[in-house]
């Protein structure tokens, strides 16, 4: 099991062809948010029933059901088993996130008028080989003209806000160069700690535990490691100092800080992880403040 955060940056499952983001919500870690209200306002006689609303903006039941079908088909094609409840939950999370981002984009001044939306549709048709090819694609994936336009507009708006959020991640950050001794038996780990406290060389013991890498984890910023206990210890150690034994689901760790830099350029991998964290945090915060109404499933 890796110490590093899962690496993904997209948040949407909507629309193939790269219309919104670059990964599905099946890769997104669950977000603990307040429970949404499950009592929708009844539709009027002339309106389409809604599956959910976010701050008063809704997604119709027909569009929602089609999205669940697309999600299930995509997961099946990838070889992933997914039940109806899991698919429904994933699509709800995805659409709520999209709506929150799209609303924030509009509030921040982003506009996408009908002409601009049509230009994007025309561009997609050209990429696919013409209007007939796009119509065939829409039919295959369960889109009507109206639901396709609605989903595309929402995807473009939400992607704009997503990009604004992740662009706020700085190019540099405080980082530590981290080395560890990782063992899978607590008694052995504590015997290593006794040796270190008695003056044994950390590199020698790290080699005994891992002859290939000697426990070198490289430079890491805050927010990059999966284990909070590892991160807390790492950023509270002085250069050259080693930690106590730290127990995690991975095993038993002893850390040493090789160097510290208050403003080291982020690696591409670390940038991606911190961008994902920024996006996830934004969605979690906005979802906690939003008025979300879900129809009974």
C-alpha positions in Angstrom: 0.0 0.0 0.0 1.4 3.4 -1.0 1.9 6.3 1.4 1.1 8.7 -1.4 -2.3 10.2 -2.1 -4.3 8.7 -4.9 -3.5 10.6 -8.1 -6.5 11.9 -10.0 -7.7 15.3 -10.9 -11.1 14.9 -12.7 -14.4 14.8 -10.9 -16.9 14.1 -13.7 -18.3 11.1 -15.4 -20.2 13.1 -18.0 -19.7 13.0 -21.7 -17.0 11.1 -23.4 -15.0 13.1 -26.0 -13.2 14.9 -23.2 -16.1 17.4 -22.8 -15.5 18.0 -19.1 -12.8 16.5 -16.9 -10.4 13.7 -17.1 -11.6 11.0 -14.7 -14.7 9.5 -13.3 -16.1 9.9 -9.8 -15.3 6.2 -9.3 -11.8 7.3 -8.6 -12.7 10.1 -6.3 -12.5 9.5 -2.6 -15.8 9.7 -0.7 -16.5 13.1 0.8 -18.1 13.3 4.2 -20.8 15.9 3.8 -24.1 16.7 5.5 -26.9 14.5 4.4 -29.0 16.1 1.7 -32.8 16.6 2.1 -34.7 13.7 0.5 -38.1 15.5 0.1 -38.4 17.1 -3.3 -40.9 19.7 -4.2 -43.6 18.0 -6.3 -43.4 18.8 -10.0 -46.1 20.8 -11.5 -48.4 19.2 -14.1 -46.4 20.8 -17.0 -42.9 20.3 -15.7 -40.6 17.3 -16.0 -40.0 15.5 -12.7 -36.6 16.3 -11.2 -34.1 13.8 -9.8 -32.2 16.5 -7.8 -31.7 20.2 -7.4 -28.7 22.1 -6.2 -29.5 25.6 -5.0 -32.7 25.5 -7.0 -31.1 24.3 -10.2 -32.3 20.9 -11.2 -31.5 17.8 -13.3 -34.5 16.0 -14.7 -35.3 12.4 -13.8 -34.9 11.3 -17.4 -31.5 12.9 -17.7 -30.4 11.4 -14.4 -31.6 7.9 -15.3 -29.7 8.2 -18.6 -26.6 9.3 -16.8 -26.8 6.3 -14.5 -27.1 4.0 -17.5 -24.1 5.6 -19.1 -22.1 5.3 -15.9 -23.0 1.6 -15.5 -22.2 0.9 -19.1 -18.8 2.6 -18.8 -17.9 0.7 -15.6 -19.0 -2.6 -17.2 -16.8 -1.9 -20.2 -13.9 -1.3 -17.8 -14.6 -4.7 -16.2 -15.8 -3.1 -12.9 -18.9 -4.6 -11.2 -21.2 -1.9 -10.0 -24.6 -2.3 -8.5 -27.6 0.0 -8.9 -27.2 1.8 -5.6 -23.5 2.4 -6.1 -24.1 3.8 -9.6 -26.9 6.0 -8.4 -24.7 7.4 -5.6 -21.8 8.0 -7.9 -23.9 9.9 -10.4 -25.5 12.0 -7.6 -22.1 13.0 -6.3 -20.9 13.8 -9.8 -23.9 15.9 -10.8 -23.9 17.8 -7.5 -20.3 18.6 -7.9 -20.8 19.7 -11.5 -23.7 22.0 -10.6 -21.8 23.6 -7.7 -18.9 24.3 -10.0 -21.1 25.5 -12.9 -22.9 27.8 -10.6 -19.7 29.2 -9.2 -18.4 29.8 -12.7 -21.4 31.8 -13.6 -21.2 33.8 -10.3 -17.6 34.5 -11.1 -18.5 36.0 -14.5 -18.1 33.1 -16.9 -20.7 33.1 -19.6 -21.6 30.6 -22.3 -24.3 31.9 -24.6 -26.2 29.9 -27.2 -23.9 30.8 -30.0 -20.8 29.8 -28.1 -22.5 26.5 -27.1 -23.5 25.8 -30.7 -19.9 26.5 -31.8 -18.6 23.9 -29.4 -21.2 21.4 -30.7 -20.2 22.1 -34.3 -16.5 21.6 -33.3 -17.3 18.3 -31.7 -19.3 17.2 -34.8 -16.3 18.1 -37.0 -14.0 16.1 -34.7 -16.3 13.1 -35.0 -16.6 13.3 -38.8 -19.8 15.4 -39.3 -23.2 16.1 -37.9 -24.5 12.6 -38.6 -21.6 11.1 -36.7 -22.4 13.2 -33.7 -26.1 12.3 -33.9 -25.1 8.6 -34.0 -22.9 9.1 -31.0 -25.6 10.8 -29.0 -28.1 8.1 -29.8 -25.6 5.4 -28.8 -25.0 7.1 -25.5 -28.6 7.9 -24.7 -28.6 11.7 -25.3 -31.4 13.7 -26.8 -30.7 17.1 -28.3 -31.8 18.9 -25.2 -30.0 16.6 -22.7 -26.8 16.7 -24.7 -26.9 20.5 -24.8 -27.7 20.7 -21.1 -24.9 18.3 -20.1 -22.4 19.9 -22.4 -23.1 23.4 -21.1 -22.9 22.2 -17.5 -19.6 20.4 -18.3 -18.0 23.4 -19.9 -19.0 25.7 -17.1 -17.9 23.3 -14.4 -14.6 22.6 -16.1 -13.9 26.4 -16.3 -14.3 26.6 -12.5 -12.4 23.4 -11.9 -9.5 24.9 -13.8 -9.6 28.1 -11.9 -9.5 26.2 -8.6 -6.6 24.0 -9.5 -4.7 26.9 -10.9 -4.6 28.4 -7.4 -2.2 25.7 -6.3 1.2 27.4 -6.0 4.3 26.3 -8.0 6.3 26.0 -4.8 5.7 24.7 -1.3 7.4 23.8 1.9 8.8 20.3 1.4 10.9 17.8 3.4 13.2 15.1 1.9 11.9 12.0 3.7 13.5 8.7 4.4 11.9 5.8 6.3 12.5 2.4 7.8 9.4 0.4 7.1 8.8 -2.9 8.9 5.8 -5.1 9.3 6.4 -6.4 12.8 6.2 -4.0 15.7 8.7 -5.8 17.9 11.3 -5.7 15.1 10.5 -2.0 14.5 11.1 -1.2 18.1 14.3 -3.1 18.1 15.5 -0.9 15.2 14.5 2.2 17.2 16.5 1.0 20.1 19.5 0.6 17.8 19.0 4.1 16.4 18.7 5.6 19.9 21.9 3.8 20.7 23.8 5.4 17.9 23.3 3.0 15.0 23.5 4.4 11.5 20.0 5.1 9.9 21.2 4.4 6.4 22.5 1.0 7.4 19.2 0.0 9.1 17.2 1.5 6.2 19.3 -0.7 3.8 18.5 -3.8 6.0 14.8 -3.0 5.7 14.8 -2.1 2.0 18.0 -2.8 0.1 16.6 -1.4 -3.2 15.5 2.2 -2.2 16.9 2.4 1.3 13.6 3.9 2.3 14.1 7.1 0.3 10.7 8.7 -0.3 12.0 11.8 -1.9 10.7 15.4 -1.5 7.1 15.6 -0.2 4.9 18.7 0.5 2.0 18.8 2.9 -1.1 17.1 1.6 0.9 14.6 -0.5 0.9 11.7 1.9 -2.0 9.4 2.6 -1.2 8.9 6.3 -1.8 12.0 8.5 0.4 10.5 11.2 3.3 10.2 8.8 2.9 13.8 7.5 2.5 15.3 11.0 5.7 13.6 12.2 7.6 14.4 9.0 7.0 18.2 9.3 7.7 18.3 13.0 11.1 16.7 12.8 14.4 18.6 12.5 16.8 17.8 9.7 18.8 14.6 10.7 16.3 13.7 13.5 14.4 10.4 13.5 10.9 9.7 14.7 9.5 7.2 17.1 7.8 4.1 15.7 4.6 5.2 13.8 2.0 2.5 13.3 -0.2 2.8 10.2 -2.2 0.3 8.1 0.9 -0.1 5.9 3.2 -1.2 8.7 5.5 0.4 11.3 7.6 3.4 10.2 10.6 5.2 11.5 11.2 8.5 9.7 14.2 10.7 9.2 14.3 14.1 7.6 17.3 14.5 5.2 16.6 18.1 4.2 14.0 20.8 4.4 13.1 23.5 1.8 10.6 26.2 2.6 9.8 26.9 -1.0 10.8 24.0 -3.2 9.2 23.7 -6.7 6.6 21.0 -6.8 7.1 18.0 -8.9 4.4 17.3 -11.6 3.2 14.4 -9.5 2.9 16.5 -6.4 1.2 19.3 -8.3 -1.4 16.9 -9.5 -2.1 15.6 -6.0 -2.4 19.1 -4.5 -4.6 20.2 -7.3 -6.9 17.2 -6.6 -6.9 18.1 -3.0 -7.8 21.7 -3.7 -10.7 20.6 -5.9 -11.9 18.0 -3.5 -11.8 20.5 -0.6 -13.6 23.1 -2.6 -16.4 20.7 -3.5 -16.7 19.5 0.1 -17.0 23.0 1.5 -19.5 24.2 -1.1 -21.6 21.0 -0.8 -21.8 21.6 2.9 -23.3 25.0 2.4 -25.6 24.2 -0.5 -29.3 23.4 -0.6 -29.4 19.9 -2.1 -32.7 18.2 -2.7 -32.8 14.6 -3.9 -35.9 12.7 -5.1 -36.5 9.4 -3.4 -34.6 6.7 -5.3 
